Amino acid sequence: MKELMKSTVRCIVCNDTFDIMVNPKDLNRWAEGELIEDALDYLTADERELLLSGTCGSCWDTLFPDAEE
């Protein structure tokens, strides 16, 4: 069983905080160059984006609306 820790990340746009449960070993794999979608495949796309860019899913959707909408 993977040991998970809570990582609190603040969105740089709305300033809300989000708790993401991650395995520290997986964070290290990502930090060492593994693709985030491989190292942290159990996170949602929104959670991975929050780690990558500091932008939550809601703000991302507002900043970059889908062309089909």
C-alpha positions as CSV (number, residue, x, y, z in Angstrom):
1,M,0.0,0.0,0.0
2,K,1.3,3.4,-0.9
3,E,1.9,5.9,1.9
4,L,0.1,9.1,1.0
5,M,0.7,12.6,2.5
6,K,-1.4,15.7,2.2
7,S,0.0,18.4,0.1
8,T,-1.7,21.8,0.3
9,V,-1.5,23.8,-2.9
10,R,-2.7,27.4,-3.4
11,C,-4.2,28.5,-6.7
12,I,-2.2,31.5,-8.0
13,V,-5.4,32.9,-9.6
14,C,-8.2,32.7,-7.0
15,N,-6.0,32.1,-4.0
16,D,-8.1,29.1,-2.8
17,T,-6.2,26.2,-1.3
18,F,-6.6,22.6,-2.2
19,D,-5.4,19.4,-0.4
20,I,-4.0,16.8,-2.7
21,M,-3.0,13.3,-1.4
22,V,0.3,12.2,-2.9
23,N,3.0,9.6,-2.3
24,P,6.2,11.4,-1.6
25,K,8.1,8.8,-3.7
26,D,5.9,9.6,-6.7
27,L,6.6,13.4,-6.2
28,N,10.3,12.6,-6.3
29,R,9.9,10.6,-9.5
30,W,8.2,13.6,-11.1
31,A,10.9,16.0,-9.7
32,E,13.6,13.7,-11.2
33,G,12.0,14.1,-14.7
34,E,9.3,11.4,-15.0
35,L,6.2,12.7,-16.7
36,I,3.6,13.9,-14.1
37,E,0.9,11.8,-15.8
38,D,3.0,8.7,-15.3
39,A,4.5,9.4,-11.8
40,L,1.1,10.7,-10.4
41,D,-1.3,8.8,-12.5
42,Y,-3.8,8.4,-9.6
43,L,-4.4,12.2,-9.5
44,T,-7.0,13.9,-11.6
45,A,-6.0,16.1,-14.5
46,D,-7.1,19.1,-12.5
47,E,-4.9,18.1,-9.5
48,R,-1.9,17.5,-11.8
49,E,-2.4,20.9,-13.4
50,L,-2.5,22.5,-10.0
51,L,0.8,21.0,-9.2
52,L,2.3,22.0,-12.6
53,S,1.0,25.5,-13.1
54,G,-0.5,26.5,-9.7
55,T,-3.8,27.0,-11.4
56,C,-7.0,25.2,-10.2
57,G,-9.3,23.5,-12.6
58,S,-12.0,26.2,-12.3
59,C,-9.6,29.0,-12.9
60,W,-8.0,27.1,-15.8
61,D,-11.4,26.7,-17.4
62,T,-12.1,30.4,-17.0
63,L,-8.7,31.4,-18.4
64,F,-8.8,28.9,-21.3
65,P,-12.4,28.2,-22.2
66,D,-13.0,25.3,-24.5
67,A,-13.3,26.4,-28.1
68,E,-16.4,24.2,-28.5
69,E,-18.4,26.0,-25.7
